[in-house]
Amino acid sequence: MSLIFEKQIQVTKEYIDGNNHVNNVQYVHWVEEIAGEHWDFVKHKTDFPNDIWMLLDHHIQYKKQVYLGDIMTIKTYPKSPEGIRQPRKVEFYCNDQLVVDSLTLWVFVDKETKRVKRLEGDWLDTL
């Protein structure tokens, strides 16, 4: 499996704010959404498909504006774990230019016990 997961979104009216570009809060929503979609796509290949990721920290940098009708490619991939934290990059491209860059930190949680689970540092190599 490739650790890179991507999808395309066409910007429609509901994503536009009063400044006639994509609302910054919408990007935060897409960051969470694509991370969840990526996990749903790969979790059956792990020994823990019923457990969940919880967001700890979020950093986002807006580089260029995106407007109604534009088509964006969103790419996400996990980086090497940092202890119990799992960094994830999410990048938004429009016309092959990086327009938004995000780095988030997640923890893995046992769905039944609601406790944080420590994954082995090489768990990504098994996918």
N, C-alpha and C positions, 0 to 999 in steps of 0.2 A: 504494500500500500504506500502510496505517496503521502507524505506528511502534509502536503499542501492540499487544501480543499478550497474550491472557488465556486462562485456563482455570479450571475449578472443580474442587475436590477435596472429597470428603466425608471427614471425619475418622473413621478406623476404628481398631480396637484396636491395630494394630501401630504407630501413630503416638503412642500415649499412653505417658507415663512413670510413674514411681512417685508423682508428685504429681497424677495423674489429669488432666493436660492435655497438649497436644502437646509432645513433647520438643524442646528448643531446637535440637538437632543436626539434627532432621528439617527444620527451616526452611532450614538451610544446604544440605541435599540438594536441597530444592525450588528454591532459588535457582539452583543449577547446572543442574538438570533443565530448568526453564522457559527459561533462557537458551539451552540447546542446542536445545530444541524450536523456539524462535523463529528461531534461525539456520537450522535445517533447513527451516523454512517459507519463508524468504526467499532463501536462498543461490543458488537457481537464477536469480534476477533480477540477480545480480552477475557481474562478470568473473572472480571467484575462488571458485567454488562448492566446490572441493576443499580449500581451506585451512581452518584451524581457529582457534578462540579459546582462549586460555589465561588462567586466572584469576591475577591478580597480588595483589589486595588485596580484602579483604572487610570491610564494616562492616554490622552489623545491630543494630537497636533493637527490643526487645520492648516493646509498649505495653499489650497486654491478653492474657489467657489464652484459649485455644481448647480446647474439650472434645469428647469422644466424641460423634459424631453431627452436629456442626456442619458447615456447608458454607461453605467459603472460596472467594473469588474471588482468583486470583493474577494480577496485572498486571505486565508488564515492558515497558520501552522503553529504547532507547539514548539517551544524551544526546550533546551535541556532543563530538567527539574533543578530547583534550588531548595534543597531540603524538602519540606512539605509543600512548598509553593511550586506551581507549574506556570511559568510564563507562557503567554500566547501573543503572537503578533497578528494584527488584522490590518490589512492595507487596502485602501480604496483607490482605484485607478479610473481615470476618465480620459479618453483619447490617448491612452498609453502613458499618461502622466500621473504620478503619485499625488493625490489630492488630499488624502487624510491618512495619517499613520497612527496606529494605536498599539500600546503594549498593556496587557492586563496580567494580573496575577490571580491564580485560582488555587483552591484546595479541593482535594477529593474527599468526599463524605460518604460514609457507609449509610445507605438509605434506611436501613433498619435501626441502627444504633444512634444515628445522627452524629457520629463521632468522625473526626478527621482521620483519614487513612493515609499512611505513608506508603507511597509507591516506590518500588526499586528504581534507582537512578537510570537503569537501562530499559525501563518498561516500554519506551517508544520504539526500541529496536525490535520488539516482538510483533509490531503491527505490519 
